[in-house]
Structures are given as structure tokens and as C-alpha cells.
């Protein structure tokens, strides 16, 4: 499973409207996509409730993982404002 490890640089993190955009983008993938805050337990990235419960703020590190590389890139761009393509573009979780 591929992953993107990125620092959230959007002003409000992954809250409210940005969380909706994140979940909608994850839902476009036909495969599973997960989000974890730091080294925490990953949650289903297609679930608005689970994403909001992570309480991701500006400056937090997140790990986005899944099988669809293009979706992972788009999600990383959403949380970094397009500034960072992420680290760890591959590997196992």
C-alpha cells in the first residue's frame, strides 16, 4: 500500500469545508483510502465523521495511504495547499 506523509499547511487543517473536499476526493477512488494523524491509527478517508474526529490542524503531520497513487497525490495537494507532494511515496503500511 502506497502512502504520502505530509505536513498540513492549510490554514484550518482538515476541518469543515476542507474535510468535505478531502472525503469527496477520497470517495472518487474505487479503492480504500486511509488517513492517520501522525503515527496514530488510520481511519477510513471516505468517512466525514472519522476524518473530522482526527481533529487535524495546521502543522499536524498526516499519513494518507491507499492503492490509487493519483488520488493520494490529489489528497496530499489538498492538505498542503499544493505546496508539497509528500514524502514516502511508496512502501508498506
Steps between C-alpha positions, in 0.01 A plus 500: 500500500641838400503797733559871514637648823435876496485798733162676484552861393145610429384770742219298662651153461249231404188652656152578361521594131854366444393171661206475260730558201744241639229236548345571158839458333566176690156372398592544132741210540369152441742371761540549873667818622610561858605803703701501822611789717872459565571140589145446626250239390379552142133568431291462184561820299157472333324553835442867587439413866822300536703770324355777718560298819874498423493877568782573252630856534751717317850366568392143576663215310264256329547173315272439202511142374335291233551333165406785263815713460317779315241538776773503765675780310177703477427450870854604594458813287172581676654497849818683400343759277690343209837586659617148579480176306571307820770270623500127493331459165505126535551227750294274714279598791 
